[in-house]
Amino acid sequence: MKEMEYKTSRFEVKASEDDKLHIRAYALVFGNVDSYGDVIMPKACDAYLASEDAGRTRLCYQHNLDNVIGVITDKGVDSKGMWFEADILPTSLGRDVALLIKAGAINEVSIGYRATEYHYEKREGYDYDLRILDAITIGEISPVTRAANPQAVITDVKAEEQDTKQEKPLTHKEDMEEMKKQLETLEQKAQSMEDRAKAAEQKAAEREQEIKTAQENINNLDASVKAQQGLIESLKKQMTEKKAETFAGALKAALEENKDKIEKMFEEKRGGSSVRMEVKMTAGGVGATAYGTQVDPAVGSAPHVARAFLAAFGEEVVNADKAGWLDGTFTNNADYVEELAAATDSEAGANEVVRQFGKIATRLLLSSELKDWMAEIANWAQTEAMEFINDKVDSEVWNGAGNDTNAKKKIYGLKNQATAFAKVGTYANAKVGDVILDAVAQAKKNGFVANVAIVSFGTEAELKGIKDANGNYIYNQLTGMFGPVRILPSASIGEAEILVADSRCAKVLRRPSIEVEITRDADLDGWKVNVRKSAQTKVKTAHKKGLIYVADKAAAITAIAKA
């Protein structure tokens, strides 16, 4: 049986009053490319809707078949996608989910499906082949907390009418209790409004401070601009004060300046003697100026290689001193059970993981002798320093020696968290491309969809250099074999190393601000430019099996080679 796959989409809440909800939503959208590189064709649902499986589709919560929260009342397709309608029933869990939907905490829907017919095709703008889904079967539909396809949305939410008629009039005691409950509700709402007002007031104060700081920066910039304008006007004045001279006049001045040397030369009647004179050019014509150097203010710098690990996993901003998450644990003891016998308990839990940020910094020392070009050099230096820091962060995301015991303030490198490569299949005339394919299979075996392979520049060249029997390069066909897996070269990874990963399994965390500090140092007669960035990695324990680490590609080729 094929593994169940999932696609998520977002819905909108338009109206809700009571516990029992009726929702209408798009379960999927036709034609667009989702984050997994899949495209669902318009007729992909036709066979499913006409089959018995359509009537067995359940409305669940978070893809858990044990958490059925309602019934699907209708479904069909239009030009946009497949829609459905459903009632969320007022069970304990159903009421909780309904409240979350009303509050906007849940506004997304996801399907659990199996692809029964599909093919791959190349499309412009994508460096990998897209998977085209021609037929699918849907097993369940769930409200969820996270979306993958924002184009499909719940279009309507309606609440059941509440019966306001009473079977009998309330007694005085009941009336007082009801009034007490209403009063408590009003007090809670008042407190909530007060809290929101305080929060708004705090936000306004913060905004006012931001505006004040921005105004100070503008004033400082304005002062700097005025200073530069004054310098320009001074230079213009100096230039206009210089008199334009003819070459003849300048030559006359040079002769007069060297009159004594010339007369002495003729008096001594020395053969072969000479007097060197310089007739110097000015902007206004000719005249006496000092020699100098014309300077191009643009500072030259070397290009930086693309940072593959930051590109593959992306950065997530954490507005806190530390980063934390819950790491789920589950002991599965599912097994056969006799009639009337108790099942073996499975254990579930969660551990809180807290990581400190690793701070990476550099300091640039700039001499005061560079004052004429300080603006250009300082801007270049800051930019270049940030580039080098990001280079270091990218390298540490892979190689970092951080851990949760004695190296808490260093980046916890993915190399130390990834799952070691273990062969799945064997290949005739095995090469490095087969190693990547086998690592993709290992990730899939672990329940993940690998979509990126990070390799050295040498390995990339090796892949691109593979030829067929006729001497033709076959890299394009080879990447097609990989499916949606991107090949990213990196200067941070070793020549023998390969990382094949599901990019959802890791994230690079960073503090919201990158600090740049410029200080005048009188002792050094110059400036100090400090640049700092704080970063860390996030990999949940269960997701480590989606990161497949090949430590030695040559050994891996030997392991998978067919005898």
Secondary structure as GFF3:
##gff-version 3
##sequence-region A 1 563
A	DSSP	beta_strand	5	10	.	.	.	ID=ss1
A	DSSP	beta_strand	21	29	.	.	.	ID=ss2
A	DSSP	beta_strand	38	40	.	.	.	ID=ss3
A	DSSP	alpha_helix	46	49	.	.	.	ID=ss4
A	DSSP	three_ten_helix	52	56	.	.	.	ID=ss5
A	DSSP	beta_strand	58	61	.	.	.	ID=ss6
A	DSSP	beta_strand	64	77	.	.	.	ID=ss7
A	DSSP	beta_strand	81	88	.	.	.	ID=ss8
A	DSSP	alpha_helix	92	103	.	.	.	ID=ss9
A	DSSP	beta_strand	108	121	.	.	.	ID=ss10
A	DSSP	beta_strand	130	144	.	.	.	ID=ss11
A	DSSP	beta_strand	154	159	.	.	.	ID=ss12
A	DSSP	alpha_helix	172	241	.	.	.	ID=ss13
A	DSSP	alpha_helix	247	257	.	.	.	ID=ss14
A	DSSP	alpha_helix	259	268	.	.	.	ID=ss15
A	DSSP	beta_strand	281	282	.	.	.	ID=ss16
A	DSSP	beta_strand	285	286	.	.	.	ID=ss17
A	DSSP	alpha_helix	308	313	.	.	.	ID=ss18
A	DSSP	beta_strand	315	317	.	.	.	ID=ss19
A	DSSP	beta_strand	322	331	.	.	.	ID=ss20
A	DSSP	beta_strand	347	356	.	.	.	ID=ss21
A	DSSP	beta_strand	358	367	.	.	.	ID=ss22
A	DSSP	three_ten_helix	368	373	.	.	.	ID=ss23
A	DSSP	alpha_helix	374	399	.	.	.	ID=ss24
A	DSSP	three_ten_helix	414	416	.	.	.	ID=ss25
A	DSSP	beta_strand	419	420	.	.	.	ID=ss26
A	DSSP	alpha_helix	432	445	.	.	.	ID=ss27
A	DSSP	beta_strand	452	455	.	.	.	ID=ss28
A	DSSP	alpha_helix	457	464	.	.	.	ID=ss29
A	DSSP	alpha_helix	475	482	.	.	.	ID=ss30
A	DSSP	beta_strand	486	489	.	.	.	ID=ss31
A	DSSP	beta_strand	498	501	.	.	.	ID=ss32
A	DSSP	three_ten_helix	503	505	.	.	.	ID=ss33
A	DSSP	beta_strand	507	510	.	.	.	ID=ss34
A	DSSP	beta_strand	515	521	.	.	.	ID=ss35
A	DSSP	beta_strand	526	538	.	.	.	ID=ss36
A	DSSP	three_ten_helix	541	546	.	.	.	ID=ss37
A	DSSP	beta_strand	547	550	.	.	.	ID=ss38
A	DSSP	alpha_helix	553	560	.	.	.	ID=ss39
###
